[in-house]
Amino acid sequence: MVRARALVAAAAAAAAVAVTVCVVSPAPATAQRSVPPRRPEIDFTDPACCPAPTVGPSPKPSKVTRLPRLSFRRARPGDTLCGDVVIDGGAVPKDDLMLLTDVTGSMRSAIATVRKEMTALMNARGAVSTTVRFGVASYRDESEFGFRLNQPLTANRRAVQAAVDSADLNASGGGDALEANLVALHALATDARVGWSSDARRLVAWFGDVPGHEPSCPAPGVRHTRSSVLAALRKARISVIGVSLAGGLDRPFRPATRNSWGSCKPPSRGAAIAAGQGSSLTDGTRGIMAKLVPGTGTEVAALLGLIDALELEITSSLHDCAGVFTTAYTPALPAFVEAGKSLTLRQCVTVDAAACDAAKANGLFFRCTLKVLATGALFSVRPVDMVGLKC
């Protein structure tokens, strides 16, 4: 099974979990952490930076891990149990990957590459995630169509390949130089037809060679800018991976009346489009951007490597026992794991001071689930229960 090498970090290993369980009191204090710095654009057009994307072997698969139970027996408020989880950066058990492409005339070669290698891409992602779904969407200029959902997210790979091969993805037209990028990305974040899973990592693989009209006002009261679209993507928990031909997604445009689209209020008056529109959306969603040489047929290889290079954002949640247990984590969450590195996360569960009140209402037996999420994808599950409570 082919797999692109992650060319900007150590090769990404599949996520694996090792477990130890201990009894402590009280829970250790959580350490402060800082958000990782901005990841620079990967410039495959510059040999001094990055060699051309190549393919290599698949990493090991990732699946949801069932961890040993934390069991309280005749506990008192303040009693604590802990377990460790070792998380290796790399794949996650469940991915939703939506391909979004500009389908104007200049994208003909890139679309041909995606059509040719779509099966290999799906097989490569399926080899490292237990569950993976794909979808396809496209855009041109707002004067033609700002967003088309060619295929909602699905596990049916034949349907995805059919959508990629369809004449609807033929490259043509385009109107002026700028396109409807912002309209399409906003739609992916807000249109329920897309079908994002609640327990998957949500990725948009965005292929393009020019930025979008900014602002874009396709309907009365609608005004899309990079900041408004970024807010919608963050709210939808989507990470954007940019495959930027010749770096065009970040290209600046001088002041011109056609920089905006529609009847914007207030009017834009032909303001310049600042450089970095694409990177503002990839960086702001903790995604990644790569600049490619057009016509080299490396788009899919680059995409696979970019997915591998994504860091994982680790969060956790305790379900069904609110008011009975509290949790603490070392390091503090959210935490971040880079590809090729690992994180040991200590999960500590403490009997809450309010547990006695809950016991009076619901009895002395409680069962909960402690979940670890990797960029929104369910990564591990640990049962927590309590029999008897000394109040």
C-alpha positions in Angstrom: 0.0 0.0 0.0 1.5 3.3 -1.0 1.9 6.1 1.4 3.6 9.5 1.1 6.5 10.3 3.3 6.0 13.1 5.8 8.8 15.3 4.4 8.8 18.0 7.1 8.8 15.9 10.2 9.9 12.4 11.3 7.9 9.6 9.7 4.5 9.6 11.5 3.9 6.3 13.4 0.3 5.1 13.9 -1.2 6.1 17.2 -0.6 3.4 19.9 -1.4 3.2 23.6 0.4 1.8 26.6 -1.3 1.7 29.9 -0.4 1.7 33.6 -2.9 2.1 36.5 -2.1 3.4 40.0 -3.8 4.6 43.1 -2.8 8.1 44.4 -4.1 10.8 46.6 -4.6 13.5 45.8 -4.4 14.1 42.0 -1.2 15.8 40.9 -1.3 19.4 39.9 -1.5 20.0 36.1 1.3 21.7 34.3 0.9 24.8 32.1 1.4 24.4 28.4 1.8 26.7 25.4 0.1 26.4 22.0 2.7 25.1 19.4 4.1 27.8 17.1 2.8 28.4 13.6 3.9 25.7 11.2 5.7 27.3 8.2 4.5 26.7 4.6 6.2 23.7 3.0 7.6 24.9 -0.3 8.1 22.1 -2.7 8.9 24.6 -5.4 12.2 25.3 -3.6 14.7 22.4 -3.8 16.7 24.0 -0.9 13.6 23.6 1.3 11.9 20.4 0.3 12.5 17.6 -2.2 9.6 16.7 -4.5 6.9 14.6 -2.7 7.5 10.9 -3.0 5.7 7.7 -1.9 6.8 5.3 0.7 5.4 2.5 3.0 2.2 2.8 5.1 2.6 3.3 8.8 0.8 0.9 11.2 -3.0 1.3 11.6 -4.7 3.2 14.4 -7.8 2.0 16.2 -9.8 3.0 19.3 -8.1 1.4 22.4 -10.1 0.1 25.3 -8.3 0.9 28.5 -8.4 -0.9 31.9 -11.2 0.1 34.2 -10.7 2.5 37.1 -12.9 1.0 39.9 -13.7 2.8 43.2 -14.8 0.5 46.1 -16.4 2.1 49.2 -14.6 5.3 48.3 -14.8 8.7 50.1 -15.0 12.1 48.5 -11.5 13.2 47.5 -10.3 9.6 46.7 -8.4 9.5 43.4 -7.5 6.9 40.8 -5.2 7.5 37.8 -4.1 5.8 34.6 -1.5 6.7 32.0 -2.1 6.7 28.2 0.9 7.0 25.8 -0.2 8.7 22.6 2.1 8.5 19.5 1.6 11.3 17.0 0.4 10.1 13.6 -2.8 8.5 12.4 -6.2 8.6 14.2 -8.8 5.9 14.3 -11.5 7.8 12.4 -11.0 10.4 9.6 -13.5 12.4 7.5 -11.6 13.7 4.5 -13.4 16.1 2.1 -11.6 17.0 -1.1 -12.3 20.5 -2.3 -11.0 21.7 -5.6 -11.1 24.7 -7.9 -12.4 23.3 -11.2 -11.5 26.2 -13.5 -9.4 25.7 -16.6 -6.0 26.2 -14.9 -6.6 23.1 -12.7 -6.9 20.6 -15.4 -3.6 18.8 -14.7 -4.1 18.7 -10.9 -7.6 17.2 -11.4 -6.2 14.6 -13.8 -3.7 13.5 -11.1 -6.4 13.3 -8.4 -8.6 11.1 -10.8 -5.7 8.8 -11.5 -4.6 8.4 -7.9 -7.9 8.6 -6.0 -8.0 4.9 -5.4 -4.4 4.8 -4.1 -5.2 7.8 -1.8 -8.3 6.1 -0.4 -6.4 2.8 0.1 -3.5 4.6 1.8 -5.8 6.4 4.3 -7.9 3.3 4.9 -4.7 1.4 5.8 -4.0 3.6 8.8 -7.5 4.5 10.1 -10.0 2.0 11.2 -12.8 4.1 9.7 -12.3 6.7 7.0 -14.9 8.5 4.8 -14.3 10.6 1.8 -16.3 13.4 0.0 -15.8 15.6 -3.0 -16.8 19.3 -3.5 -15.8 21.9 -6.0 -16.1 25.6 -6.9 -15.5 28.0 -9.8 -16.2 31.7 -9.9 -19.3 33.0 -8.1 -20.7 33.9 -11.5 -20.8 30.2 -12.4 -21.1 28.4 -9.0 -19.6 29.2 -5.7 -20.0 25.7 -4.2 -21.0 22.3 -5.5 -21.3 19.2 -3.2 -20.3 16.5 -5.7 -20.3 13.7 -3.1 -21.2 14.0 0.6 -18.9 12.2 3.0 -19.3 8.4 2.6 -17.5 5.1 3.2 -18.6 4.0 -0.3 -15.3 4.4 -2.3 -16.9 3.6 -5.6 -19.3 6.5 -5.1 -16.3 8.8 -4.3 -14.3 7.6 -7.4 -17.4 8.2 -9.6 -17.7 11.7 -8.2 -14.1 12.4 -9.0 -14.4 11.0 -12.5 -17.7 12.8 -13.2 -17.9 15.5 -15.9 -18.9 17.9 -13.1 -15.2 17.9 -12.1 -14.0 18.8 -15.5 -11.8 21.9 -15.5 -13.2 24.8 -17.5 -14.3 28.4 -17.2 -13.4 30.6 -14.3 -14.4 34.2 -15.2 -11.9 36.6 -13.7 -8.7 35.6 -12.0 -10.1 35.3 -8.5 -12.5 32.4 -7.6 -15.2 31.5 -5.0 -12.8 29.9 -2.4 -14.3 31.6 0.6 -17.9 30.7 -0.5 -17.0 27.0 -0.8 -15.0 26.7 2.4 -17.8 28.4 4.4 -20.3 26.0 2.8 -18.2 23.0 3.9 -18.3 24.3 7.5 -22.1 25.1 7.6 -24.0 22.9 5.1 -25.5 19.9 6.9 -25.5 17.9 3.7 -21.7 17.5 3.9 -22.3 15.0 6.7 -19.4 15.4 9.1 -19.1 12.7 11.8 -19.3 13.8 15.5 -16.4 11.5 16.5 -14.0 11.8 13.6 -11.1 14.1 12.7 -12.5 16.5 10.1 -10.1 17.4 7.3 -10.6 19.5 4.1 -7.9 18.9 1.4 -8.1 22.1 -0.6 -6.6 22.2 -4.1 -6.3 25.6 -5.8 -4.0 28.1 -7.6 -5.5 31.6 -6.8 -7.2 33.1 -3.8 -10.9 33.9 -3.6 -12.8 37.2 -4.0 -12.6 39.1 -0.7 -15.0 40.1 0.4 -17.5 37.8 -1.4 -21.1 38.7 -1.0 -23.1 36.1 -2.9 -26.5 37.0 -1.3 -28.0 40.0 0.6 -26.6 40.2 4.1 -23.8 37.7 3.4 -20.2 38.9 3.5 -17.4 36.3 3.4 -13.9 37.3 4.4 -10.9 35.2 5.5 -11.7 36.0 9.1 -15.4 35.1 8.9 -14.7 31.9 7.1 -12.0 31.0 9.6 -14.5 31.5 12.4 -17.0 29.1 10.7 -14.3 26.5 10.1 -13.2 26.6 13.7 -16.8 26.3 15.0 -17.2 23.2 12.8 -13.9 21.7 14.1 -12.4 21.5 10.6 -8.7 21.5 9.8 -7.7 22.7 6.3 -4.8 21.3 4.3 -3.9 23.5 1.4 -2.3 22.2 -1.8 -1.3 25.5 -3.4 -0.2 25.3 -7.0 2.7 27.8 -7.4 1.7 29.2 -4.1 -1.3 30.8 -5.7 -3.7 30.4 -2.7 -1.6 33.0 -0.9 -1.1 35.4 -3.8 -1.8 39.1 -3.2 -3.9 41.2 -5.6 -3.5 44.9 -6.0 -6.6 47.2 -5.6 -9.1 46.5 -8.3 -12.9 46.7 -8.6 -13.2 43.0 -9.3 -11.4 41.9 -6.1 -14.8 41.6 -4.4 -17.9 39.9 -5.5 -21.6 40.8 -5.3 -23.2 43.9 -3.8 -21.3 44.1 -0.6 -22.4 46.5 2.2 -20.4 48.3 3.1 -18.8 48.3 -0.4 -15.2 47.2 -0.6 -14.3 49.9 -3.0 -11.8 47.6 -4.8 -9.5 47.2 -1.8 -6.4 45.1 -2.3 -6.4 41.5 -1.3 -3.5 41.0 1.1 -1.1 38.1 0.7 -1.7 34.9 2.8 -5.4 34.3 2.4 -4.9 30.6 2.1 -2.4 30.3 4.9 -4.6 32.3 7.2 -7.2 29.5 6.9 -4.8 26.6 7.2 -2.8 28.1 10.1 -6.0 29.2 11.8 -7.5 25.7 11.8 -4.2 24.0 12.8 -3.9 22.6 9.3 -0.9 22.9 7.0 -0.1 24.5 3.6 2.2 23.3 0.8 3.3 25.1 -2.3 3.7 22.8 -5.4 5.1 23.1 -8.9 2.1 22.9 -11.3 2.0 20.0 -13.7 4.3 17.7 -11.9 1.6 15.2 -10.8 2.6 15.3 -7.2 -0.6 16.6 -5.7 -1.8 13.3 -4.1 1.7 12.4 -2.8 2.0 15.8 -1.2 -1.5 15.5 0.4 -0.7 12.2 2.0 2.5 13.6 3.4 0.7 16.7 4.7 -1.9 14.6 6.5 0.9 12.6 8.2 2.6 15.8 9.3 -0.4 17.1 11.1 -0.1 17.4 14.9 -2.7 15.9 17.1 -4.7 18.0 19.5 -5.5 15.9 22.6 -8.6 16.5 24.6 -10.7 14.4 27.0 -14.2 14.1 28.4 -16.0 12.2 31.1 -19.5 11.1 30.2 -22.5 10.2 32.3 -21.2 11.0 35.8 -21.4 14.7 36.2 -21.4 15.7 39.8 -19.9 12.4 40.9 -16.3 12.6 39.6 -14.0 15.3 38.5 -10.9 14.8 36.3 -7.4 16.2 36.0 -4.8 15.7 33.4 -1.0 16.0 33.3 0.0 17.7 31.1 -3.0 20.1 31.1 -5.4 19.8 28.1 -5.6 20.5 25.3 -2.1 19.2 24.7 -0.4 18.7 21.3 1.5 15.8 19.8 3.7 16.2 16.7 4.1 13.6 14.1 6.9 11.2 15.1 6.7 12.2 18.8 4.8 10.8 21.8 2.9 12.1 24.8 2.3 10.3 28.1 -1.1 11.6 29.4 -2.0 10.9 33.0 -5.8 10.8 33.6 -6.8 11.2 37.2 -10.4 10.8 38.4 -11.5 12.1 41.8 -14.7 11.4 43.8 -16.4 14.8 43.9 -17.5 16.4 47.1 -21.0 16.5 45.7 -21.1 12.7 45.1 -22.9 12.1 48.4 -25.8 14.2 47.2 -25.9 12.3 43.9 -25.8 9.0 45.8 -28.9 10.0 47.8 -30.8 10.6 44.6 -29.4 7.8 42.4 -28.0 5.1 44.7 -24.4 4.0 45.5 -23.4 2.6 42.1 -22.1 4.8 39.3 -20.6 3.9 35.9 -19.0 6.4 33.5 -16.7 6.6 30.5 -13.5 8.6 30.2 -12.7 9.3 26.6 -9.5 10.7 25.0 -9.9 12.5 21.6 -7.2 13.2 19.1 -8.2 16.2 17.0 -11.8 15.3 17.6 -11.4 11.6 16.8 -12.2 9.1 19.5 -8.8 7.6 20.5 -9.3 5.7 23.7 -12.1 4.7 26.1 -11.6 3.9 29.8 -14.6 2.8 32.0 -14.9 4.3 35.5 -17.2 2.9 38.1 -17.9 3.1 41.8 -19.6 0.7 44.2 -20.3 2.0 47.6 -19.6 5.5 48.9 -18.6 6.5 52.4 -20.3 9.9 53.1 
